[in-house]
Amino acid sequence: MASPRHAHFGSCPCGGTYEPRTVEVTMTVAGKVVVLENVPQGVCPSCGSRVYKTAILEEIERAWRGPADPLSPP
């Protein structure tokens, strides 16, 4: 996934500023464990809150849904 070093996550409601980092996301898809590496995430150093950009959440959801069924309607 894209590097978070260029991503701006903005300000946390606690008043801190989210800092970019990358994390691993582990999930089970169709009975198999899938690990997504280098997932951009913002973390607040003040309160520990974590956020993702919408585009990253959409990519995670696509991976979680697994490969598209070619017989399913779009």
N, C-alpha and C positions, 0 to 999 in steps of 0.2 A: 504494500500500500504506500501511498505518498508519504513523504517525510514531513513530520510536524514542525520541523525547524522553521518553515516559512508560514505556518499556520498561526493565526491570531485567534485565541479563544476568548479574549475579552476579560471582563471583570466579573468576579464572583459576587453574589449577593451579600456576602459577609464583608466585602470591601477589599479583599485580596485580588490579585491578578493571576489568572490561570497561566501556568507554565506548560509549554509543550513537552511531550515525551512520547515514547512508543511503548506499547504493551503487547502481550500475547493474549489472544482471546481463544479459549477452548470451549468447544460445543460438540454436541452429538447430532449428527446428520444421518438420517436413514440407518440408525444403529451403529454408526462408525464415529469415532472421535476425530474431530477436525481441529487443527490448530492454525489460527491466523496469526502470522508474525508481523511485527513492525506496524501495528495498528496505531495511528495517531490519536492521542488523547490529551486533553488539558487537565491539569491537576492544580488545585489551589493550595499553596504552601501554608496558608493560614488555617484553613478548616478541613482540608483533605477532600473537598468536593471534587468530583470527576465529571468531565463532559466530553462529548464527541461532536464533531461537525455532522450535520444532516447527511451529507454525501457519504461519510464513513459509515453511519448507521445503516444507510441503504445498502452499501456493499456487504456489511455484516449480515443483514437480513437476506440478501440474495444467496450468500454462502449457506446460511441456515436452511433456506428452502431447498437447497440442493439443485441438481441439474433439472432443467425444465423437461416435462413430459412432452415429447413431440406429438402425442395424440390429444393433448389437452388444448382447449381453445385459448387464445391469447388473452 
